[in-house]
Amino acid sequence: MRVLPLSILLAAFSLSNLTSSAQSQPPETVTLRVSAYLSPLSHSVQNIYTPWMKRISEASDNRIKFETYWGGGLGRNPYKQFDLVKAGITDVGLVQPSYTPGQFPQLQALELPFLMRSSMEASLVAWRLYERNLISGFDDVHLLGLWTAEPSNLYTRKPIEKYADIAALKIRSVGRLEGDFLKRLGAVPEALHPADAVEALRRGTIDGAIQGWIAINTFQTYRETSHVITAPLGTVSFGIMMNEDKWESIPADLQAIINENSGAIIAMLGGQAYDRRQAEISKRLRDENHLIFVDANPEELEEMKSYVKPIADTWAERTPRGAETYRAIQDILADLRRHERQL
């Protein structure tokens, strides 16, 4: 019998040990720090963030874990959330693009009044715009998903019957395009955080607010207003973003799991959650007579759309790829609504 040299036997023994060791190693796990300036009981945390994390944990067999910091645990200022993600203070953060002026210019189009009919519609439009590479501003982070709140309404302390009745009134707005619309109506836009807007309404230093139903309920704005015009104004967008370096450090197979459960999934989670909740809140407030509901008639809506067109045209002219983005929004909306009619 041939006797193998000692060096070959040692090499074979070493390779066997390495193979055995590799096979016995548990699969790599990742823990992500997740934060939001919102309360753990907030609508977005409970109905969007938490279900999304649950999907990913289950899909990864718990190899992806989450360490949560709600209520501003890693930074309370809602206007600084993008910076927290970019700097790596949090691995994953909830960012409201309208609170980061100039960073995401194309997303501003979603603030245009009378454009979107629901949160689901607006959320899918936002994500499809990103898929078409028409939304900029994410070079320093890894975008996981976008969604929007439900279209806002106009609430006032004084009786109103139509939009023209707000001339000379001070109205809280969020973004620039909402402010431009108010100016077209002769009103004075006031940029305020929702909590500050409630206090200003209570003191009488503003006369009304543009807000969605969920924000109206969260901040109890309806207690300081009496009338609401229910026609859909603009939407407020949100994004779940990850620190770029953290994303690059995640194994490729876990990146794939995150991608498969983000993107359009987050858009649909957000759209469904907001539309369902706004329907519940608006019905309750209508049934309990907390507000006088003014349902804008079709003629007035058509007139108001003529007020919006020059705002949209000016936005498209000043925004990089603005005209292309606005055309894409129209195309995506037409496609979504065509499929909706076929159902």
Protein Blocks (a to p, Z undefined) as FASTA:
>chain_A
ZZddfklmmmmmmmmmmmmmmmmpccdddddddddfbdfkbmklmmmmmmmmmmmmmmnn
omaccdddehhlnopblklmmmmmmnomambdcddfklmghklmmlmmmmpghkbgbfkl
mmmmmmmmmmnopaghilmpccfbdcdddddddddfbdcfbfklmgoiacddfblmlmmm
mmmnopacddddfklmmmmmmnopagbdcddfklmmmnommmmccbdcfbdcdddddddd
ddfklmmmpcfklmmmmmmmgmjlmmmmmmmmmmmmmmmmmmmmmmnomaccddddfklm
mmmmmmmmmmmmmmmmmpghklmmmmmmmmmmmmmmmmmmmZZ
